[in-house]
Amino acid sequence: MKQTLNDVHQQFAEFFPGKVLAPFVYLLSKKLSEGHICLNIDLLADELEGLPVNYQKIIENDKEKLVYEQLVTDENGLQPFILHNRRLYLERYFAYETKILNGILTLIKNGEPLIAGRCATLLTNCELINDLFKGNFSQDEIDWQMAGVLVGVINNFTIITGGPGTGKTTTLAKLLAVLYTIEPNIRVALAAPTGKAAMRMAESLQSARIDAPESVVNRIKALEPVTLHRLLKSVPNSTQFRHNAENPLPEDVIVIDEASMVDVALFAKLMEAVGPHTRLIFLGDKNQLASVEAGSMLGDLCQFEPIINTVPQETAIVLNAVLKLPAAKQSHPLAGHIIELKKSHRFSDTSEIGNLSHAILAGQIEAIKPGSDVTIDHNFNHHLLAAFFAGFETYINEGDITQALQKLNSQRILCAVWEGEQGVTHLNTLVEEYLKSKKLIRITSDFYENRPIMVSRNYYDLGLFNGDTGIIRPDENGNLKAWFSDGKGGVRDVLPHYISEVQTVFAMTIHKSQGSEYDRVLILLPEKGGERLLTRELLYTAVTRAKNSVTIQASHEVMRTTVITSVQRASGIFERFIQSSSTNLNLQ
């Protein structure tokens, strides 16, 4: 019997004529749906299972003929498919990758003539830098936050990466303090992929301790982070933006937080819109989950470990007066542009949660140990669930709405999937049933009293963003309102009928939790239905949402498979950067 696929990927593949094209386009389409942006045609051995025999034979025997297909070209063509460095792309995704590559290289190139002067300016402001960083580190270790500031000041392109609690936002605040001091007239824009991430960025900057002149501190705290779409000014009912190559952003410094969440398409649109002489700074955790859409640009750019936390020899010599930084031993365009913050101020060296996150990233299942702050439950113990559910009683019993919001957001259930026994929908129902049994809630309508809600779209006119959490409660007149934090220590209220797109939020997906933190976290990994999602990056992201305690419910086998599975999304930008160091790219 002839084996068929009969799915959307096959329909897409067989839309295009060509003797050998279909099986490769089929796999490319499948890879795109999994977040990859290209298909490495030399790494297909594991992809053959389940394919029709004729597809398998073409892949095994005829891949060298792919280059001769009429609809396939190299980087300079205008066909639907690009074959470059043995990777097959849809033309659109190759164009995105090229715009990112060329945009970064242009910023680096245009910044190089300015480095010597900027270093000299830094040396005349040593007192400010020392005031900003005094007492943070011992004398025998490198202060990587200071390194992030120095590199961010002297370069036009900088990545500052680090795990939870390493001080990415603190580093940004100090970097801005230096920039505002040495260049008082600079224009700064702050942005993040989501409204929730932008609000957290604002809250973190408001609470940052900055030992700088009051006028400088006030300028930093007056900055208002926005979403990337707002920064670029999206055109309604379009994928285009008002800021682009012809109308670049006017700011001198642009900072993007939670950069791991930026997909390849939005990354490319940003790079197009950044002026050629702008300072562009990315903040994020390179080990965290990548964006929901295709691409993992932050992780891709931080792939080459030997260049992280190094600077070119000539820069190292000049900056020695401020901080002794390792000189790069290898030539690479990104050498001197990536700083990884090493010291966690949230987790000590003996922290169980910190050690758990390190073990997960290393894929060391045998190093994952339970303790007083870490509970591993392979049997889905109902008593553990009930004990965690009981924690939600505190926000309901709290009369003050500000305190109630804080107590609601002190713990969260994180799920890998929406459906199934370990999914968000089921867990939210279980918590509601528990609270009903305690007579703490009565579900009489969609917006019942004390329902915890999460906004699932942006309401710009209300100042509410996708991911914001609130509580339904009556006001002093008995009218039910949705209450949210205002980000300044107070609350604001909204009539429920203005925010129709909300979800109950005792539980949420791990993806949605990115950028948030909670005192206590319960993580559930599904027995069925989540196989494609379960990776160490997912579990690392979930675990590092917890500040004080974490409980993981997962079977032995699911836990093992998750920890040993690391998905590196395919792209070609890593190799193209290496090639660019020895080849003059056409910066289109």
Secondary structure, DSSP 8 states (H G I E B T S, - for coil): ------SHHHHHHTTS--TTHHHHHHHHHHHHHTT-S-EETT--GGG-TTS-HHHHHHHHH-GGGGGGSTTEE-TT--SSEEEETTEEEEHHHHHHHHHHHHHHHHHHHHHGGGHHHHHHHHHTTHHHHHHHHTTSS-TTS--HHHHHHHHHHH-SEEEEEE-TTS-HHHHHHHHHHHHHHH-TT--EEEEESSHHHHHHHHHHHHH----S-HHHHHHHHH---EEHHHHHTB-TTSS-BSSSSSS----SEEEESSGGG--HHHHHHHHHHS-TT-EEEEEE-TTS---SSS--HHHHHT--GGGTT-B-HHHHHHHTTT----B-SS--TTTTSEEEE---SSS-TT-HHHHHHHHHHHT-GGG----SSEEEESS--HHHHHHHHHTTHHHHH--SHHHHHHHHTTEEEEES-SSSTTSHHHHHHHHHHHHHHTTS----STT-TT-EEEE-S-BGGGTB-TT-EEEEEE-TTS-EEEEEE-SSSSEEEE-GGG---EEE-SEEETGGGTT--EEEEEEE--SSS-TTT--HHHHHHHHTTEEEEEEEE--HHHHHHHHH-------SHHHHHHHHTTS-----
